[in-house]
């Protein structure tokens, strides 16, 4: 829930703290960079001491960090520092969860299992956006952050209960082969990581700026700022609910048809939506929402497939290292995306400039989508990745 808290309240925060779009992007970028570093370190640690231990420790730490953020954030600098701290604490609950699923789920059902895991992520984002949309008109960002902080509290309790009987596994490594060498020497793993990096650039940039974009759409048709920001956050929640469905559908289809064919379809559709979405500001809200829901479905639909694929082309002892490298470059790219997006908005006249600002800003995300599409195509043609091109349930 806290992952999207800042983006959900962004239109109000820009007004209350007098932030430019570029300054707003620096907070998102700092969060993403810290999250990438956390994911990398925690993933490597999971290979050494076990994913279960790291997952539980990070979940408990996230509860403490999120509570501090909700209580103490009062301006640009406090938000920059505290939101970055939250990112550092949060990272151990994502890739370690992927490892736990890979350890406990057969390959023939792993796409669907990863789909459920990512669907849970989307549900948390949707709940946070709904809560923010309701809280902003009543108590501003302070009330919104306070309510969102309840999410990690429930999450810590749920994690402890869910994993109480799950074993903590540590696979032995080859003493003569380093983790980085094992990953970089694996061509399917490298191409999967490259594809994920461009996917993350497009997806994370879209996640950060969509609530503000929807608010701009309502402002363009005459809604006051407070109401527009609330409606933007509220309607953005439907995008994440759509992404939840997409994770389940794409994960299940990839078990039947193969990982790369479904990844290719999702990446192509997502890139097309990126190039079209921003130009719709000022148009009918119904059209904006229709294209936006399709965008959300495609942009998130292939996320569980990258997670499943990396666990299937890398040896168990190096899954954490591969996921850590993937996270470092993927979320690093995701940190750059909001900055580039915000800089384009400012250069084109600001958030009130209409399609000439938003259209080009979303098009910058579409470039990432096209590069992801090209990378998936190369992965599909790679002989060593043949297992990813066909269904697993039929083979079973």
KETOR-122197 format. One record per residue: residue number from 1; residue in one letter; z, y, x of N, C-alpha, C in turn. Coordinates in steps of 0.1 Angstrom, whole numbers, m for minus. Example, Ala and Ser with C-alpha at 12.3 -4.5 7.8 and 13.67 -1.06 7.14 Angstrom:
BEGIN
REC num residu  n.pz  n.py  n.px ca.pz ca.py ca.px  c.pz  c.py  c.px
REC   1      a    78   m57   132    78   m45   123    78   m33   132
REC   2      s    71   m22   128    71   m11   137    79     0   129
This chain:
BEGIN
REC num residu  n.pz  n.py  n.px ca.pz ca.py ca.px  c.pz  c.py  c.px
REC   1      x     0   m12     8     0     0     0     0    13     9
REC   2      x     8    13    19     9    25    28    m4    28    35
REC   3      x   m13    18    36   m25    19    44   m34    30    38
REC   4      x   m34    31    25   m43    41    18   m35    53    13
REC   5      x   m22    53    15   m14    64     9   m18    78    13
REC   6      x   m21    80    26   m26    93    31   m39    97    25
REC   7      x   m49    88    25   m62    91    19   m61    94     4
REC   8      x   m52    87    m3   m51    89   m17   m46   103   m20
REC   9      x   m37   109   m12   m31   122   m14   m39   133    m7
REC  10      x   m50   130     0   m56   139     9   m60   153     3
REC  11      x   m66   153    m9   m70   166   m15   m58   176   m16
REC  12      x   m47   170   m20   m34   179   m22   m29   182    m8
REC  13      x   m29   173     1   m24   176    15   m32   186    21
REC  14      x   m45   186    20   m54   197    26   m50   210    21
REC  15      x   m47   211     8   m43   224     2   m29   228     7
REC  16      x   m19   219     5    m5   222     9    m3   225    23
REC  17      x   m11   219    32    m9   220    46   m20   229    53
REC  18      x   m29   234    45   m40   242    49   m48   235    60
REC  19      x   m52   223    58   m60   215    68   m75   216    65
REC  20      x   m82   217    76   m97   215    75  m100   201    74
REC  21      x  m112   198    71  m117   184    70  m116   177    83
REC  22      x  m118   184    94  m117   178   107  m103   175   111
REC  23      x   m94   184   108   m79   182   110   m75   170   102
REC  24      x   m79   169    89   m75   158    81   m80   145    87
REC  25      x   m92   145    93   m97   133    99   m90   129   111
REC  26      x   m83   138   118   m76   134   130   m64   125   127
REC  27      x   m57   127   115   m46   119   111   m51   105   108
REC  28      x   m62   104   101   m68    91    98   m72    84   111
REC  29      x   m78    92   120   m83    86   133   m71    81   141
REC  30      x   m60    89   142   m48    85   149   m42    72   143
REC  31      x   m42    71   130   m37    59   124   m45    47   127
REC  32      x   m58    48   126   m67    37   129   m67    33   144
REC  33      x   m66    42   153   m65    38   167   m51    31   170
REC  34      x   m41    36   164   m28    30   166   m28    16   159
REC  35      x   m34    15   148   m35     2   141   m43    m8   149
REC  36      x   m54    m3   155   m62   m12   164   m54   m17   176
REC  37      x   m46    m8   182   m38   m12   193   m28   m22   189
REC  38      x   m22   m20   177   m12   m29   172   m17   m43   169
REC  39      x   m29   m43   163   m36   m55   159   m39   m63   172
REC  40      x   m44   m56   182   m47   m63   195   m35   m69   202
REC  41      x   m24   m61   203   m12   m66   209    m6   m77   202
REC  42      x    m5   m76   188     1   m86   180    m7   m99   179
REC  43      x   m20   m98   180   m29  m109   180   m27  m118   193
REC  44      x   m27  m111   204   m24  m118   217   m10  m124   217
REC  45      x    m1  m117   211    13  m122   211    14  m135   202
REC  46      x     6  m135   191     5  m146   182     1  m159   190
REC  47      x    m9  m157   199   m14  m169   206    m3  m174   215
REC  48      x     6  m166   219    17  m170   229    30  m175   222
REC  49      x    34  m169   211    47  m173   205    45  m177   191
REC  50      x    33  m177   186    31  m182   172    29  m171   162
REC  51      x    19  m173   153    15  m163   143    26  m160   133
REC  52      x    34  m171   129    44  m169   119    55  m160   124
REC  53      x    59  m161   136    70  m152   141    65  m137   141
REC  54      x    53  m135   146    48  m121   147    46  m116   133
REC  55      x    41  m124   124    38  m119   110    51  m114   103
REC  56      x    62  m122   104    75  m119    98    81  m107   104
REC  57      x    81  m106   118    87   m95   124    80   m82   121
REC  58      x    66   m82   120    59   m70   117    61   m65   103
REC  59      x    62   m75    94    64   m72    79    78   m65    78
REC  60      x    88   m69    85   101   m63    84   101   m49    90
REC  61      x    94   m48   102    93   m35   108    85   m25   100
REC  62      x    75   m29    93    67   m20    84    75   m14    73
REC  63      x    85   m22    68    94   m17    58   102    m5    63
REC  64      x   107    m6    75   115     5    81   106    17    84
REC  65      x    95    15    90    86    26    93    81    33    81
REC  66      x    77    26    71    72    32    58    83    41    51
REC  67      x    95    36    51   106    43    45   108    56    53
REC  68      x   108    56    66   110    68    74    99    78    71
REC  69      x    86    73    70    75    82    67    77    89    54
REC  70      x    81    81    44    82    87    30    93    98    30
REC  71      x   104    96    37   115   105    37   113   117    45
REC  72      x   105   117    56   105   127    66    92   135    67
REC  73      x    81   130    62    68   137    64    69   150    56
REC  74      x    65   161    62    65   174    56    54   184    60
REC  75      x    45   179    69    34   188    73    25   180    83
REC  76      x    15   187    88     5   181    96    11   173   108
REC  77      x    20   179   116    25   172   128    34   161   125
REC  78      x    42   162   115    51   151   111    43   140   105
REC  79      x    33   143    98    24   132    92    17   125   104
REC  80      x    11   133   113     4   127   124    13   117   132
REC  81      x    25   121   135    34   113   143    39   101   135
REC  82      x    44   103   123    50    92   115    40    82   110
REC  83      x    28    87   106    18    78   101    12    69   112
REC  84      x    12    75   124     8    67   136    18    57   139
REC  85      x    31    60   138    42    50   140    41    39   130
REC  86      x    38    42   117    36    32   107    25    22   111
REC  87      x    14    28   116     2    19   120     6    10   131
REC  88      x    14    14   141    19     6   152    27    m6   147
REC  89      x    35    m3   136    44   m14   131    36   m23   121
REC  90      x    26   m18   115    19   m26   105     9   m36   110
REC  91      x     4   m35   122    m7   m43   127    m4   m58   127
REC  92      x     9   m62   129    12   m76   131    11   m84   118
REC  93      x     8   m78   107     8   m85    94    m6   m88    89
REC  94      x   m17   m84    97   m30   m86    93   m37   m98   100
REC  95      x   m40   m97   113   m47  m108   120   m38  m120   121
REC  96      x   m25  m118   121   m16  m130   121   m17  m138   108
REC  97      x   m19  m130    97   m22  m137    84   m34  m145    84
REC  98      x   m45  m140    91   m58  m147    92   m55  m160   100
REC  99      x   m48  m159   111   m45  m171   119   m37  m181   111
REC 100      x   m27  m177   103   m20  m186    95   m28  m193    85
REC 101      x   m38  m186    79   m47  m192    69   m56  m202    76
REC 102      x   m61  m199    88   m70  m208    95   m62  m220    99
REC 103      x   m49  m219   103   m41  m231   107   m38  m240    95
REC 104      x   m38  m235    83   m33  m243    72   m44  m245    61
REC 105      x   m57  m242    64   m67  m243    54   m79  m250    60
REC 106      x   m85  m261    54   m97  m267    59  m109  m258    59
REC 107      x  m118  m260    68  m130  m251    69  m138  m251    56
REC 108      x  m138  m262    48  m146  m262    36  m140  m253    25
REC 109      x  m128  m249    26  m122  m240    17  m117  m227    23
REC 110      x  m120  m225    36  m115  m213    43  m121  m200    38
REC 111      x  m134  m200    35  m139  m187    30  m132  m182    17
REC 112      x  m129  m191     8  m122  m187    m4  m108  m183    m1
REC 113      x  m101  m190     9   m88  m187    12   m87  m173    19
REC 114      x   m97  m170    28   m97  m156    34  m100  m146    23
REC 115      x  m108  m150    13  m111  m141     2   m99  m137    m6
REC 116      x   m90  m147    m8   m77  m144   m15   m69  m135    m6
REC 117      x   m68  m137     7   m60  m129    15   m65  m114    15
REC 118      x   m78  m112    16   m84   m99    16   m83   m93     2
REC 119      x   m83  m101    m8   m82   m96   m22   m67   m91   m24
REC 120      x   m58   m97   m18   m44   m92   m18   m43   m78   m12
REC 121      x   m50   m76    m1   m51   m63     6   m57   m53    m4
REC 122      x   m68   m57   m10   m74   m47   m19   m65   m44   m31
REC 123      x   m58   m54   m36   m49   m52   m48   m38   m42   m44
REC 124      x   m33   m43   m31   m23   m34   m27   m28   m19   m26
REC 125      x   m41   m18   m21   m47    m5   m21   m49     1   m35
REC 126      x   m53    m7   m44   m55    m3   m58   m42     2   m64
REC 127      x   m32    m6   m62   m19    m2   m68   m14    11   m62
REC 128      x   m16    13   m49   m12    25   m42   m19    37   m48
REC 129      x   m32    35   m50   m40    46   m56   m36    50   m70
REC 130      x   m34    40   m78   m29    42   m92   m16    50   m92
REC 131      x    m6    45   m83     7    52   m82     5    66   m78
REC 132      x    m4    68   m68    m6    82   m63   m12    91   m74
REC 133      x   m22    85   m81   m28    93   m91   m18    97  m102
REC 134      x    m9    89  m105     2    92  m115    12   102  m109
REC 135      x    16   100   m97    27   107   m91    23   122   m86
REC 136      x    11   124   m82     7   137   m77     8   148   m87
REC 137      x     4   147   m99     6   158  m109    20   160  m112
REC 138      x    29   150  m110    43   151  m114    52   157  m103
REC 139      x    51   150   m91    60   154   m80    53   156   m67
REC 140      x    39   158   m67    32   160   m54    32   148   m45
REC 141      x    29   151   m32    27   140   m23    41   134   m19
REC 142      x    52   141   m20    65   136   m17    69   124   m26
REC 143      x    67   126   m39    70   115   m49    60   104   m47
REC 144      x    47   107   m44    38    96   m42    41    87   m30
REC 145      x    45    93   m19    48    86    m7    61    78    m9
REC 146      x    71    84   m17    83    77   m19    81    64   m27
REC 147      x    72    65   m38    70    53   m46    62    42   m38
REC 148      x    52    47   m30    44    38   m22    52    30   m12
REC 149      x    63    36    m7    72    30     2    79    17    m3
REC 150      x    79    16   m16    85     4   m22    76    m8   m20
REC 151      x    63    m6   m17    54   m18   m15    59   m26    m3
REC 152      x    60   m21     9    65   m29    20    78   m35    18
REC 153      x    87   m29    10   100   m36     7    98   m49     0
REC 154      x    90   m49   m11    86   m61   m18    79   m71    m9
REC 155      x    70   m65    m1    62   m73     8    71   m81    18
REC 156      x    81   m75    24    90   m81    33    97   m93    27
REC 157      x   102   m91    15   108  m102     8    99  m114     5
REC 158      x    87  m110     0    77  m120    m3    72  m128     9
REC 159      x    71  m121    20    66  m128    32    77  m138    37
REC 160      x    89  m134    36   100  m144    41   100  m156    32
REC 161      x    98  m154    19    99  m165     9    86  m174    11
REC 162      x    75  m168    13    62  m176    13    62  m185    26
REC 163      x    68  m180    37    66  m187    50    78  m195    54
REC 164      x    88  m197    45   100  m204    48    98  m218    53
REC 165      x    88  m225    48    85  m239    52    73  m240    61
REC 166      x    67  m229    65    54  m230    73    58  m231    88
REC 167      x    52  m241    95    56  m243   109    50  m232   117
REC 168      x    56  m229   128    51  m219   138    44  m227   149
REC 169      x    31  m225   150    23  m233   159    18  m224   171
REC 170      x    18  m231   183    13  m224   195     4  m234   202
REC 171      x    m9  m232   202   m19  m241   208   m19  m238   224
REC 172      x   m20  m249   232   m20  m247   246   m34  m241   251
REC 173      x   m33  m233   261   m45  m227   267   m49  m233   280
REC 174      x   m61  m232   284   m66  m236   297   m61  m226   307
REC 175      x   m53  m231   317   m47  m223   327   m57  m216   336
REC 176      x   m69  m222   337   m79  m216   346   m88  m207   339
REC 177      x   m87  m205   326   m96  m196   319   m89  m186   312
REC 178      x   m92  m173   315   m85  m162   308   m89  m160   294
REC 179      x   m81  m154   286   m84  m152   272   m97  m144   270
REC 180      x   m98  m133   277  m109  m124   276  m122  m131   280
REC 181      x  m122  m139   290  m133  m146   295  m137  m157   284
REC 182      x  m127  m163   278  m130  m173   268  m137  m167   256
REC 183      x  m134  m155   252  m140  m148   241  m154  m143   244
REC 184      x  m154  m135   255  m167  m129   259  m178  m138   263
REC 185      x  m173  m150   267  m183  m161   271  m188  m169   259
REC 186      x  m184  m165   247  m187  m172   235  m197  m163   227
REC 187      x  m210  m166   227  m220  m157   221  m218  m156   206
REC 188      x  m215  m166   198  m213  m164   184  m201  m155   181
REC 189      x  m191  m156   190  m179  m148   188  m182  m133   191
REC 190      x  m190  m131   201  m193  m117   205  m202  m111   194
REC 191      x  m212  m118   189  m220  m112   178  m212  m110   165
REC 192      x  m203  m119   162  m194  m117   151  m186  m105   152
REC 193      x  m181  m102   164  m173   m90   167  m181   m78   166
REC 194      x  m193   m78   171  m202   m67   171  m206   m63   156
REC 195      x  m209   m74   148  m212   m72   134  m200   m66   127
REC 196      x  m188   m71   130  m176   m66   123  m173   m51   127
REC 197      x  m176   m47   139  m174   m34   144  m182   m24   135
REC 198      x  m195   m26   133  m203   m17   125  m199   m18   111
REC 199      x  m195   m30   106  m190   m31    92  m177   m23    90
REC 200      x  m168   m23   100  m156   m15    99  m158     0    99
REC 201      x  m168     4   107  m172    18   108  m175    23    94
REC 202      x  m184    16    87  m188    19    74  m177    18    64
REC 203      x  m170     7    64  m160     5    53  m148    14    55
REC 204      x  m142    16    67  m130    24    69  m133    39    66
REC 205      x  m145    43    70  m149    57    67  m150    59    52
REC 206      x  m156    50    45  m157    51    31  m143    51    24
REC 207      x  m134    42    29  m120    41    23  m113    55    24
REC 208      x  m114    61    36  m106    73    38  m111    84    29
REC 209      x  m124    86    28  m130    98    21  m133    96     7
REC 210      x  m134    84     2  m138    82   m12  m128    89   m22
REC 211      x  m115    88   m21  m107    96   m31  m110   111   m31
REC 212      x  m112   117   m19  m115   131   m18  m129   134   m24
REC 213      x  m138   125   m22  m152   126   m27  m151   126   m43
REC 214      x  m144   117   m48  m142   116   m63  m136   129   m68
REC 215      x  m125   133   m61  m119   146   m65  m129   157   m65
REC 216      x  m138   158   m55  m148   168   m54  m158   167   m66
REC 217      x  m161   155   m70  m169   153   m82  m163   158   m94
REC 218      x  m150   157   m96  m143   162  m108  m142   178  m106
REC 219      x  m140   183   m94  m140   197   m93  m153   203   m96
REC 220      x  m164   196   m93  m177   201   m95  m180   202  m110
REC 221      x  m173   195  m118  m176   196  m133  m165   203  m140
REC 222      x  m156   211  m132  m147   220  m138  m132   216  m139
REC 223      x  m128   205  m133  m114   201  m134  m106   209  m124
REC 224      x   m93   212  m127   m84   219  m117   m81   209  m106
REC 225      x   m76   215   m94   m74   207   m82   m64   195   m84
REC 226      x   m53   199   m90   m42   188   m92   m47   177  m100
REC 227      x   m54   180  m111   m59   169  m120   m71   162  m113
REC 228      x   m79   169  m106   m91   163   m99   m86   153   m88
REC 229      x   m75   157   m81   m70   148   m70   m64   136   m76
REC 230      x   m57   138   m87   m51   126   m94   m61   117   m99
REC 231      x   m71   122  m106   m82   114  m111   m90   107  m100
REC 232      x   m92   114   m89   m99   109   m77   m92    96   m72
REC 233      x   m79    98   m70   m71    86   m65   m71    75   m75
REC 234      x   m69    79   m88   m68    68   m99   m81    60  m100
REC 235      x   m93    67  m100  m105    60  m101  m109    53   m88
REC 236      x  m105    58   m76  m107    51   m64  m100    37   m64
REC 237      x   m89    36   m72   m83    23   m73   m92    12   m79
REC 238      x  m101    16   m88  m110     7   m94  m120     2   m83
REC 239      x  m123    10   m73  m131     5   m62  m125    m6   m55
REC 240      x  m112    m5   m53  m105   m16   m45  m103   m28   m54
REC 241      x  m101   m26   m67  m101   m38   m76  m114   m45   m76
REC 242      x  m125   m37   m75  m138   m43   m74  m140   m51   m60
REC 243      x  m134   m45   m50  m134   m51   m37  m126   m64   m37
REC 244      x  m115   m64   m45  m108   m77   m46  m116   m88   m52
REC 245      x  m123   m85   m62  m132   m95   m68  m143   m99   m59
REC 246      x  m149   m89   m51  m159   m92   m41  m154  m101   m31
REC 247      x  m142  m100   m26  m136  m109   m16  m136  m123   m21
REC 248      x  m131  m125   m33  m130  m138   m39  m144  m144   m41
REC 249      x  m153  m136   m46  m167  m141   m49  m174  m145   m36
REC 250      x  m174  m135   m27  m182  m137   m14  m176  m149    m6
REC 251      x  m162  m149    m6  m156  m160     2  m160  m174    m4
REC 252      x  m159  m175   m17  m163  m188   m23  m178  m191   m21
REC 253      x  m186  m181   m23  m201  m184   m21  m204  m188    m6
REC 254      x  m197  m182     3  m199  m185    17  m195  m199    20
REC 255      x  m185  m205    13  m182  m219    15  m194  m228    10
REC 256      x  m201  m223     1  m212  m231    m5  m226  m229     2
REC 257      x  m228  m216     5  m242  m212    11  m242  m209    25
REC 258      x  m230  m208    32  m229  m204    46  m224  m190    47
REC 259      x  m218  m187    59  m213  m173    61  m224  m163    63
REC 260      x  m233  m165    72  m243  m154    75  m252  m151    63
REC 261      x  m257  m160    55  m265  m155    44  m258  m145    34
REC 262      x  m245  m148    31  m238  m139    23  m235  m126    30
REC 263      x  m231  m127    43  m229  m115    51  m241  m105    51
REC 264      x  m253  m111    52  m265  m104    53  m267   m97    39
REC 265      x  m265  m103    28  m267   m97    15  m258   m86    13
REC 266      x  m245   m88    16  m235   m77    14  m238   m65    23
REC 267      x  m241   m67    36  m244   m56    45  m256   m48    41
REC 268      x  m266   m54    36  m278   m47    32  m275   m38    20
REC 269      x  m268   m44    10  m265   m36    m2  m256   m25     1
REC 270      x  m246   m27     9  m236   m17    13  m243    m5    20
REC 271      x  m252    m8    29  m259     3    36  m267    11    27
REC 272      x  m274     5    17  m282    12     7  m273    22    m1
REC 273      x  m261    17    m4  m252    25   m12  m247    37    m4
REC 274      x  m244    35     9  m240    46    18  m250    57    18
REC 275      x  m263    54    19  m273    64    19  m275    71     6
REC 276      x  m270    66    m5  m272    72   m18  m260    79   m24
REC 277      x  m248    74   m20  m236    78   m28  m233    93   m27
REC 278      x  m233    98   m15  m229   112   m14  m237   122   m21
REC 279      x  m250   119   m23  m259   128   m30  m256   129   m45
REC 280      x  m247   121   m50  m244   121   m64  m233   131   m68
REC 281      x  m227   138   m59  m216   148   m62  m222   159   m71
REC 282      x  m215   162   m82  m220   172   m91  m228   165  m103
REC 283      x  m231   152  m102  m239   145  m112  m229   139  m122
REC 284      x  m234   132  m132  m226   126  m142  m216   116  m136
REC 285      x  m203   117  m140  m193   109  m135  m195    94  m137
REC 286      x  m202    91  m148  m205    77  m151  m214    71  m141
REC 287      x  m224    79  m136  m234    74  m126  m227    73  m113
REC 288      x  m218    83  m109  m210    82   m97  m202    69   m96
REC 289      x  m195    66  m107  m187    54  m108  m195    41  m107
REC 290      x  m206    41  m114  m215    29  m114  m219    26  m100
REC 291      x  m225    36   m93  m229    33   m79  m217    31   m70
REC 292      x  m206    38   m72  m194    36   m64  m188    22   m65
REC 293      x  m188    16   m77  m183     2   m79  m192    m8   m72
REC 294      x  m205    m6   m73  m214   m14   m65  m212   m13   m50
REC 295      x  m210    m1   m46  m207     2   m32  m194    m5   m27
REC 296      x  m184    m4   m35  m171   m11   m32  m173   m26   m31
REC 297      x  m180   m31   m40  m182   m46   m41  m189   m50   m28
REC 298      x  m200   m43   m24  m208   m48   m12  m200   m45     1
REC 299      x  m194   m33     2  m188   m29    14  m176   m38    19
REC 300      x  m169   m43     9  m157   m52    12  m161   m66    11
REC 301      x  m171   m70     4  m174   m84     1  m175   m93    14
REC 302      x  m180   m87    25  m182   m95    37  m170   m95    46
REC 303      x  m160   m88    43  m148   m87    52  m142  m101    54
REC 304      x  m139  m109    43  m133  m122    46  m142  m132    53
REC 305      x  m155  m129    53  m165  m138    60  m164  m136    75
REC 306      x  m162  m123    79  m160  m121    93  m148  m128    98
REC 307      x  m137  m127    90  m124  m134    94  m126  m149    95
REC 308      x  m132  m155    85  m134  m169    85  m143  m173    97
REC 309      x  m154  m165    99  m164  m169   110  m157  m169   123
REC 310      x  m149  m159   126  m143  m158   140  m134  m170   142
REC 311      x  m127  m175   132  m118  m186   134  m126  m199   136
REC 312      x  m139  m199   132  m147  m212   132  m155  m213   145
REC 313      x  m157  m202   152  m165  m202   164  m156  m201   177
REC 314      x  m143  m199   175  m134  m198   186  m124  m209   186
REC 315      x  m120  m214   198  m110  m224   199   m96  m219   194
REC 316      x   m88  m228   188   m75  m223   182   m66  m216   192
REC 317      x   m66  m219   204   m58  m213   214   m62  m198   217
REC 318      x   m74  m195   213   m79  m181   216   m82  m173   203
REC 319      x   m78  m178   192   m81  m171   179   m74  m157   180
REC 320      x   m62  m157   184   m55  m144   185   m62  m134   194
REC 321      x   m67  m139   205   m74  m130   215   m87  m125   209
REC 322      x   m94  m134   202  m107  m130   196  m104  m120   185
REC 323      x   m94  m122   176   m91  m113   165   m86  m100   171
REC 324      x   m79  m101   182   m74   m88   188   m85   m80   193
REC 325      x   m94   m86   200  m106   m78   205  m114   m73   194
REC 326      x  m116   m81   183  m123   m76   172  m117   m64   165
REC 327      x  m103   m65   164   m96   m54   158   m97   m41   166
REC 328      x   m96   m43   180   m96   m31   188  m109   m24   187
REC 329      x  m120   m31   188  m133   m23   187  m136   m20   173
REC 330      x  m133   m29   163  m136   m26   149  m128   m14   144
REC 331      x  m115   m14   146  m107    m3   141  m108     9   149
REC 332      x  m112     7   162  m116    19   170  m128    26   164
REC 333      x  m138    18   160  m149    24   153  m145    30   140
REC 334      x  m136    23   133  m131    29   120  m123    42   122
REC 335      x  m118    44   134  m111    56   137  m120    68   139
REC 336      x  m132    65   145  m142    75   148  m149    79   135
REC 337      x  m151    70   125  m158    73   113  m153    84   105
REC 338      x  m139    85   102  m134    96    94  m136   110   102
REC 339      x  m135   109   115  m137   122   123  m152   127   122
REC 340      x  m161   117   123  m175   121   122  m178   126   108
REC 341      x  m173   119    99  m175   123    84  m169   137    82
REC 342      x  m157   139    86  m151   152    84  m158   163    91
REC 343      x  m163   161   103  m170   171   111  m183   174   104
REC 344      x  m190   164    98  m202   167    91  m199   176    78
REC 345      x  m189   172    71  m185   180    60  m182   195    64
REC 346      x  m175   197    74  m172   211    79  m185   218    83
REC 347      x  m193   211    90  m206   217    95  m215   221    84
REC 348      x  m215   213    73  m224   215    62  m218   224    51
REC 349      x  m206   230    53  m201   240    44  m188   237    37
REC 350      x  m182   225    41  m169   222    35  m170   213    23
REC 351      x  m159   209    17  m158   199     6  m164   204    m7
REC 352      x  m165   218    m7  m171   224   m20  m186   226   m19
REC 353      x  m192   222    m8  m206   225    m5  m216   216   m13
REC 354      x  m210   205   m20  m219   197   m28  m227   187   m20
REC 355      x  m238   182   m25  m246   171   m19  m250   174    m5
REC 356      x  m252   186    m1  m257   189    13  m246   185    23
REC 357      x  m233   185    19  m223   181    28  m220   166    26
REC 358      x  m217   162    14  m213   148    11  m224   138    13
REC 359      x  m237   142    10  m248   133    12  m250   129    26
REC 360      x  m250   139    35  m252   136    50  m240   129    55
REC 361      x  m228   132    51  m216   125    56  m216   110    53
REC 362      x  m219   107    40  m220    93    37  m231    86    44
REC 363      x  m242    93    46  m253    87    53  m249    83    67
REC 364      x  m240    90    73  m235    86    87  m229    73    86
REC 365      x  m222    69    75  m217    56    74  m228    45    72
REC 366      x  m239    49    65  m250    40    63  m256    36    76
REC 367      x  m256    44    87  m261    40   100  m253    28   105
REC 368      x  m239    28   103  m231    17   107  m235     4    99
REC 369      x  m238     6    86  m242    m5    78  m255   m12    82
REC 370      x  m264    m3    86  m277    m9    91  m275   m16   104
REC 371      x  m267   m11   113  m264   m18   126  m257   m31   123
REC 372      x  m248   m32   113  m241   m44   110  m251   m54   105
REC 373      x  m261   m50    97  m271   m58    92  m280   m64   103
REC 374      x  m283   m56   113  m291   m61   124  m283   m71   132
REC 375      x  m270   m69   134  m262   m78   142  m260   m92   135
REC 376      x  m258   m91   121  m257  m104   114  m270  m112   115
REC 377      x  m282  m105   115  m294  m112   116  m295  m119   129
REC 378      x  m291  m113   140  m291  m119   153  m281  m131   154
REC 379      x  m270  m130   147  m260  m141   146  m266  m153   139
REC 380      x  m273  m150   128  m279  m160   120  m289  m168   128
REC 381      x  m296  m162   137  m307  m168   145  m302  m175   157
REC 382      x  m289  m174   160  m283  m179   172  m281  m194   170
REC 383      x  m286  m202   179  m285  m217   178  m270  m222   178
REC 384      x  m262  m215   186  m248  m219   187  m240  m216   174
REC 385      x  m245  m207   166  m239  m203   153  m244  m210   141
REC 386      x  m251  m222   143  m258  m228   132  m248  m232   121
REC 387      x  m236  m236   124  m226  m240   114  m224  m228   104
REC 388      x  m225  m216   108  m223  m204   100  m234  m202    90
REC 389      x  m245  m208    92  m257  m205    83  m258  m215    72
REC 390      x  m250  m225    71  m251  m235    60  m237  m236    53
REC 391      x  m237  m241    41  m225  m243    33  m217  m255    39
REC 392      x  m203  m253    36  m194  m264    41  m190  m274    30
REC 393      x  m190  m269    18  m186  m279     7  m196  m289     5
REC 394      x  m209  m285     6  m220  m295     4  m219  m305    16
REC 395      x  m217  m300    28  m216  m309    40  m205  m318    39
REC 396      x  m194  m314    33  m182  m322    32  m185  m334    22
